[in-house]
């Protein structure tokens, strides 16, 4: 049940609703509609006779299971997530870029300067790296986090990096500006709950066999635990064709925009697995309405320890960021009302 109040509703109405839900043994949380009005979401139904309270303007019995992340809970605005000074979902697509994995402090700082000059506004890099093989390089751990913090200090770029275990959340949040929960951990509910207890923004990647509802329900775990700063990331789903590492599912972007208020970005590096395809699929993601892209970039992809085949150079990234800006500008123009563009 989603119960929306008027802006002028007394605080007592929200308090009473939460008390009623508790007395019925129902889990309930207060959020807002994005314009200042209280919204109470209830895991279950409160009898209609209990809802004769001042200021209630709408009661929805039918809604998606992901209540807090749904458009029904926040119909007036879309959520903007701030990572440092960067706003995701504010209308201008952002670029996150950097190496798949942190290899060396000086090299990372070199890459951070290069991707910033190329137009990236957030530095990505893995300190903990889940690998298919137990014998492959797994990352530098906390030392890698320290290198990321040093790169942020050197460039001013906020940092996003993956957290893999519930007991790592506070440590990673100490170093990073945004926590990434990878595809393999999308349904690690203990990790989601722990990450939801901190206010550090979270980048939630879609599992490579996950449906839309499963993905959005994972986001709901973060929101329900108290963290509203969630960004979704479409990173490709498992297909049958070995020509591609994964298939970047661009249907997901407009679909998420229709059913959820959360921002969404795309990962064409993992979504294709091929350097030659990254640029076009990044542009396709922006054209589909994505709020940004996350790209693997390295000055020497052929020598990268992880995912060199899908990594582009800073020079290629510079060209791509300009193209993303052009596509976004074109979409803003064509989506504008005729009265706004007629004289242009």
Secondary structure as GFF3:
##gff-version 3
##sequence-region A 1 344
A	DSSP	beta_strand	2	5	.	.	.	ID=ss1
A	DSSP	alpha_helix	11	23	.	.	.	ID=ss2
A	DSSP	beta_strand	28	32	.	.	.	ID=ss3
A	DSSP	beta_strand	38	42	.	.	.	ID=ss4
A	DSSP	three_ten_helix	48	51	.	.	.	ID=ss5
A	DSSP	beta_strand	56	60	.	.	.	ID=ss6
A	DSSP	beta_strand	81	83	.	.	.	ID=ss7
A	DSSP	beta_strand	86	88	.	.	.	ID=ss8
A	DSSP	beta_strand	94	98	.	.	.	ID=ss9
A	DSSP	alpha_helix	105	117	.	.	.	ID=ss10
A	DSSP	beta_strand	122	124	.	.	.	ID=ss11
A	DSSP	alpha_helix	142	155	.	.	.	ID=ss12
A	DSSP	beta_strand	158	162	.	.	.	ID=ss13
A	DSSP	three_ten_helix	166	168	.	.	.	ID=ss14
A	DSSP	alpha_helix	169	175	.	.	.	ID=ss15
A	DSSP	beta_strand	178	181	.	.	.	ID=ss16
A	DSSP	three_ten_helix	183	185	.	.	.	ID=ss17
A	DSSP	alpha_helix	189	196	.	.	.	ID=ss18
A	DSSP	beta_strand	201	205	.	.	.	ID=ss19
A	DSSP	alpha_helix	212	224	.	.	.	ID=ss20
A	DSSP	beta_strand	230	234	.	.	.	ID=ss21
A	DSSP	alpha_helix	251	259	.	.	.	ID=ss22
A	DSSP	beta_strand	263	266	.	.	.	ID=ss23
A	DSSP	alpha_helix	268	272	.	.	.	ID=ss24
A	DSSP	alpha_helix	275	287	.	.	.	ID=ss25
A	DSSP	beta_strand	292	296	.	.	.	ID=ss26
A	DSSP	three_ten_helix	301	303	.	.	.	ID=ss27
A	DSSP	three_ten_helix	308	310	.	.	.	ID=ss28
A	DSSP	alpha_helix	314	335	.	.	.	ID=ss29
A	DSSP	alpha_helix	338	341	.	.	.	ID=ss30
###
